[in-house]
Every structure is written in C-alpha cells, then in structure tokens.
Amino acid sequence: MASPLELAHSPCPNDTFAFHAWTAGLLPGAPPVDLTVADIDVTNGMAARGELDVLKISYAALPYVLDRYALLPCGGALGHGCGPLLLTRTACAPGDLAGRVVAIPTERSTAFLLFRLWAEQALPGREIRTVVMPFDRIMPAVRDGEVDAGLVIHEARFTFHTYGLHRLVDLGEAWEERTGLPIPLGAIVARRALGAERLAELATTVRASVRHAWADPEASREHVRSHAQELAPEVQKQHIELYVNEYTEELGSGGLAAVRSLLERAAEAGAVPALPPGALEPVPFAR
C-alpha cells in the first residue's frame, strides 16, 4: 500500500466540510491521507518550508511557493459576498484611519492584500500602521480600544455585531465593484514532485470529496462541529453555504482570472513577487 499523503487544512467549517469524505475514507479508490488541522498562517508556513504534500494556503502565499507546489483546480475558497471586513469600534469614515493602528491576522494573507489595494485607492499617500494579532483576538481588541480598527475574515462576517462593532468597509465588496471578479481567498496546492499523473488524480479526489459533502451533508456534521466548537450550528451552516460553492468544485476560467488579477495587482503594488510565466496554470483533472 502506498504511503498516506500528508494533507493540512484549516479548522474552518468550509474546509472540514469539503475534505471530510476524503479524510474519512469515504471515497473508494482515493489515496490514503494523514490530516493535520492548523490555522492558515501555520499552513502558509508549512508550504513555504515544503513540509507536506497537499495544503490549504492563502492565495497571498501562493507566489512564494509555486516553485515547489502546483495549484489544484478545486477545493479552495473563492466567491461573491465573502470577503474580509474592516471593523471599527465606532462609526467613522475611511479618512479617519490615517495614522491609526489596524490589527491584521497576518501580512501574508489575501485579506491583507485586499486591504492594501483598497487603502491605495481610498487613502493615497496616507500612513496606516498595522499590527499582527491572532485572528480570534482582533475583534475583542477593537472593542476594547487596544487598536483603532481590525481586519477580520470568515465567520467574523456573521458575529461582529455581537461585539458592538461597525463595518467600515467590506473589502470583498470593494474588490468586486472594482474588478467584477470573485474574491480569491484560499488555494489548494500539491507538491509538484508527486508528478503530473498523481497530481491529476489528486485534483479528481478533491473534487469528488466536495461533491460527496454536498450529496450527504450529515456525514460531516460532527467532524465540522468538533473543529468549530466556538460557532453556533447556524453560523457553521452559513459559513459552509457561503464558502463552499461552484469555485470550490472547480476553479474554472472565472476563478483563475480572479486569482491572476489579484496577484498581478498585488505584484504591481510591491506586495508579492511577480508570477513567472505559466506558473499559475492549475493541475488538470484526471481523465
């Protein structure tokens, strides 16, 4: 029997839902897998060090790992109306952020790229200071006045009202208005050294896992809950419905255009390295 592949993804409901069928052995003929569940900043670091076979990473981290990893055409997180939010303790205007401190989860994240691109348009030439903070500390820090604003992702879209916070800007909405493209958040990458045939089989396995999750959502319910105990069941459901969508099943030309646009704009802003020609082409599905 072949050695299990090493897979790492986040504890977020979209990932635990989409990958459950594969990791639980519910897909006949799928390669065996050893799962690591870790926050996205951890998986970004794993990919940068080339540690595992298959990882969920931020699209912002993709330019740094394309020499070792290929983009899979499924399993990731893109969509409409699902972008990061910039939150404040009291209602204010974008210009009020000049000279202020904004808490961010990590500098190597799509959320931070979208924030930088928005700030260049909304606050040209104005300084905004940032401080990196664990994502679960950001909303309490804004509420308690430790920072002036906070950049939040995922389930915070559904829970920020409970902290009494105000949405200054929906950065995903700003991206969509500017580009007309979906919002690229998280990518699935696999080690290039696995070879073209195995990479194609992996892509087909991940797509099958997503389809199985949709066909039998009850199968993954306990697995999802066990990794998202801080979320109410209705929030878990909202999270999955928003982030597991057509682009999770297959990136497609629209999803790839969004990824390319984000990374090219970010490279022009000096936020990420420029992409080598052809490096972004995703793995094909097995025939």
Salt bridges, closest charged atoms under 4 A:
ASP15 OD1 - LYS56 NZ 2.60
GLU51 OE2 - ARG49 NE 2.55
ASP53 OD1 - ARG191 NE 3.30
ASP144 OD1 - ARG143 NE 2.92
GLU146 OE1 - ARG137 NH2 3.04
GLU155 OE1 - HIS239 ND1 3.78
ASP170 OD2 - ARG157 NH2 3.19
ASP170 OD2 - ARG167 NH1 3.96
GLU176 OE1 - HIS80 ND1 2.61
GLU218 OE2 - ARG221 NH2 2.49
GLU222 OE2 - ARG225 NH2 2.72
GLU241 OE2 - LYS237 NZ 2.48
GLU249 OE2 - ARG211 NE 2.77
GLU250 OE1 - ARG207 NH1 3.85
GLU281 OE2 - ARG260 NH2 3.17
